[in-house]
Amino acid sequence: MGESTFGRREAMAALGALGAGTLAGAAFAQPGVDRTSKAGPAPALPSGLGWDESKGEFTLPPLPYNPAALEPHIDAQTMTIHHGKHHAGYVAGLNKALAELAKVREGAGDAALVKHWSREVSFHGSGHVNHTLFWHMLAPAGKGGGGRPAGTLAAAIDREMGGFDKFTTHFKAAANQVEGGGWAWLAVEPQGRRLVVIQQEKQQDLMLTGARPVLGIDVWEHAYYLKYQNRRADYVNAWFEVANWGKAQDLYTQAAT
């Protein structure tokens, strides 16, 4: 699919109705992650989403750290498969759906399948954008990952969530009670600009419209099953040991101002 058929502007517009990932904004350009790893720095949008201008399609962005960097909390094999297989599958599915919709516009595709391919854009596009943001919401323990938030985010959690311990109780319960596969997010709701905890099942569903992500956890089984099997709660607890509160602060600053 060439650029003349589907360009960057159309691609970003196609992602405009997705879930938490569409709310990332300039998240990938902000500090707060380890940028010294072999994978290299995290670029700004739209290249942060792996947009290949010459091919007119999305590509898989590299991890911002070595796959083993989150050990022992998240194992290297899981990270390699999660990124290289599952995230890559979302990129491929998104490109396929966008290409099929382009065919419909050109009169070469089946217009009766517009609803199907639109759903595919929503599902795979949300998966791609959510995961691209997710990798940067994690950092090696002691090198940006773990601990507690500071600054204005910590103050907001104290003020609006009753403190960090009460927040983590709420967030962990939300993550553990996602039915099937999906996500839990700490986000800023758009009206009062207050913190909320949101479940996002099937990764494109149940996201509060206009909410801005601060921190999110992927609780699809592929994110933890090799190490934790069916013990999702153990994975959620371990995930907090590598949660990147520096990135969360960056996103909160953007969302709350």
C-alpha positions in Angstrom: 0.0 0.0 0.0 1.8 3.1 -1.2 1.7 6.6 0.3 -0.5 7.9 -2.5 -3.1 5.4 -1.3 -2.8 5.9 2.4 -0.7 8.6 4.0 0.4 9.6 7.4 -2.5 12.0 8.0 -5.1 9.4 7.1 -3.3 6.9 9.3 -3.3 9.1 12.3 -7.0 10.0 11.7 -7.8 6.3 11.5 -6.5 5.9 15.0 -8.5 8.9 16.3 -11.4 6.8 17.7 -9.4 4.2 19.5 -9.0 3.5 23.2 -6.4 4.7 25.7 -3.6 4.6 23.1 -5.1 7.5 21.1 -4.7 9.6 24.1 -0.9 9.2 24.2 -0.3 12.5 22.5 3.4 13.4 22.8 4.0 10.7 25.4 6.7 9.0 23.5 8.8 12.2 23.3 8.9 12.7 27.0 11.6 11.7 29.5 11.3 9.1 32.2 12.5 5.9 30.5 15.9 4.3 30.2 17.2 5.5 26.8 20.6 4.1 27.1 19.7 0.5 26.0 20.6 -1.2 22.8 17.1 -0.4 21.4 17.9 3.3 21.2 15.8 6.3 22.1 12.1 6.6 21.9 11.1 9.0 19.1 8.2 11.4 19.1 4.9 10.8 17.4 4.0 9.9 14.7 7.3 8.0 14.3 6.9 6.8 17.9 4.1 4.6 16.6 6.4 3.2 14.0 5.0 5.0 10.9 7.0 4.2 7.8 6.5 7.1 5.5 7.9 5.4 2.4 5.7 2.3 2.7 2.7 4.2 4.1 2.2 1.7 6.9 2.9 1.1 10.6 5.9 -0.8 11.8 6.8 -2.3 15.1 8.8 0.2 17.3 11.7 -1.3 19.3 11.5 -1.9 23.0 13.1 1.0 24.9 15.3 -1.5 26.9 16.7 -5.0 26.6 14.0 -7.7 27.0 15.8 -9.0 30.1 15.9 -5.6 31.7 12.7 -6.1 33.8 13.8 -9.4 35.3 12.9 -11.0 37.7 9.6 -9.3 37.8 8.8 -9.8 34.0 10.9 -12.4 32.3 12.9 -11.9 29.1 11.0 -14.7 27.2 7.6 -13.1 28.0 8.9 -9.7 26.9 10.3 -11.1 23.7 7.2 -12.9 22.7 4.9 -10.2 24.0 6.7 -7.6 21.9 7.9 -9.6 18.9 4.8 -11.7 18.4 1.7 -10.2 20.0 2.5 -6.5 19.5 3.8 -7.3 16.0 0.5 -9.1 15.3 -1.4 -6.0 16.1 0.7 -3.9 13.8 0.2 -6.4 11.0 -3.6 -6.6 11.7 -3.8 -2.8 11.7 -2.0 -2.5 8.4 -4.2 -5.2 6.8 -7.4 -3.5 8.0 -6.3 -0.1 6.8 -5.3 -1.5 3.4 -8.7 -3.2 3.0 -10.6 0.0 3.8 -8.4 1.8 1.3 -9.5 -0.8 -1.3 -13.1 -0.1 -0.5 -12.6 3.6 -1.1 -11.0 2.9 -4.4 -13.8 0.6 -5.5 -11.6 -2.5 -5.4 -12.9 -3.9 -2.1 -16.1 -5.2 -0.7 -18.0 -2.3 0.8 -20.2 -4.9 2.7 -17.1 -5.6 4.9 -16.6 -2.0 6.0 -18.0 -2.8 9.5 -15.7 -5.8 9.8 -12.6 -3.9 8.8 -13.5 -0.9 10.9 -13.7 -3.2 13.9 -10.3 -4.6 13.0 -8.8 -1.1 12.9 -10.2 -0.5 16.4 -9.0 -3.7 17.8 -5.5 -3.9 16.3 -5.0 -0.2 16.4 -5.8 0.0 20.1 -3.5 -3.0 20.6 -0.7 -1.3 18.7 -1.0 2.1 20.4 -1.6 0.8 23.9 1.4 -1.5 23.7 3.6 1.2 22.3 2.8 3.3 25.3 2.9 0.3 27.7 6.6 -0.4 27.0 7.4 3.1 28.2 5.3 2.8 31.3 7.8 0.2 32.5 11.4 0.5 33.5 14.0 -1.7 35.2 13.7 -1.8 39.0 15.9 0.8 40.6 16.5 2.5 37.2 13.2 4.3 36.9 10.9 1.4 37.7 9.2 0.7 41.0 8.9 2.8 44.1 6.3 5.4 44.4 5.2 8.5 42.5 6.5 11.9 43.5 5.6 15.5 42.7 2.2 16.6 41.4 1.1 13.1 40.6 1.8 11.9 44.2 -0.1 14.9 45.5 -3.1 14.1 43.2 -3.2 10.5 44.2 -3.2 11.6 47.9 -5.9 14.2 47.2 -8.1 12.3 44.8 -7.5 8.6 45.6 -7.0 8.8 49.4 -3.3 8.0 49.3 -1.0 5.6 47.5 -2.0 2.5 49.4 -5.7 3.1 48.7 -4.9 3.8 45.1 -3.0 0.5 44.7 -5.8 -1.5 46.4 -8.2 0.0 43.9 -5.9 -0.4 40.8 -4.9 -4.0 41.6 -8.6 -5.0 42.1 -9.5 -3.4 38.8 -6.7 -5.2 37.0 -7.4 -8.5 38.6 -11.2 -8.3 37.8 -10.8 -7.5 34.1 -12.8 -10.3 32.5 -10.9 -12.3 29.9 -8.2 -10.0 28.5 -7.8 -6.3 28.6 -6.2 -3.5 30.6 -6.5 -1.4 33.7 -5.5 2.3 33.5 -4.9 5.2 35.9 -6.2 8.1 33.8 -7.3 11.7 34.0 -11.0 12.2 33.2 -11.6 15.1 30.8 -14.2 17.2 32.7 -12.9 17.6 36.2 -9.4 16.6 35.3 -9.4 14.2 38.2 -7.7 10.8 38.5 -9.8 7.8 37.7 -9.1 4.0 37.5 -10.6 2.4 34.4 -11.0 -1.1 33.2 -10.6 -1.5 29.4 -11.7 -4.9 28.3 -11.0 -6.2 24.8 -8.5 -3.3 24.7 -10.8 -1.1 22.7 -13.9 -1.2 25.0 -15.0 0.5 28.1 -12.5 3.4 27.9 -14.0 6.7 29.2 -14.1 9.0 26.2 -11.5 11.7 26.4 -9.7 10.2 29.3 -5.9 10.8 29.3 -3.7 7.8 30.3 -1.2 8.1 33.2 -0.3 4.5 33.8 -1.7 1.2 32.4 -1.2 -2.5 32.9 -1.8 -5.2 30.3 -3.6 -8.1 31.9 -4.0 -10.3 28.8 -2.6 -13.7 29.6 0.2 -13.3 27.0 1.6 -10.5 29.3 2.3 -12.9 32.2 1.4 -16.6 31.6 4.9 -18.0 31.0 6.1 -16.9 34.4 2.9 -16.6 36.5 0.6 -19.1 34.8 -3.0 -18.3 36.1 -1.7 -16.2 39.0 -2.6 -12.8 37.6 -2.6 -11.2 41.0 1.1 -12.2 41.4 1.9 -10.6 38.1 0.0 -7.4 39.0 2.0 -7.2 42.3 5.3 -7.7 40.4 4.3 -5.2 37.8 4.4 -2.5 40.4 8.1 -3.2 40.9 8.8 -2.0 37.4 6.1 0.6 37.0 7.7 3.8 35.6 6.4 6.6 37.8 8.6 9.1 36.0 6.7 8.4 32.7 3.5 8.5 34.7 4.4 11.9 36.0 5.1 13.2 32.5 1.7 12.0 31.3 -0.1 13.4 34.3 1.5 16.8 33.7 0.3 16.7 30.1 -3.2 15.5 31.0 -3.8 17.8 34.0 -2.7 21.1 32.5 
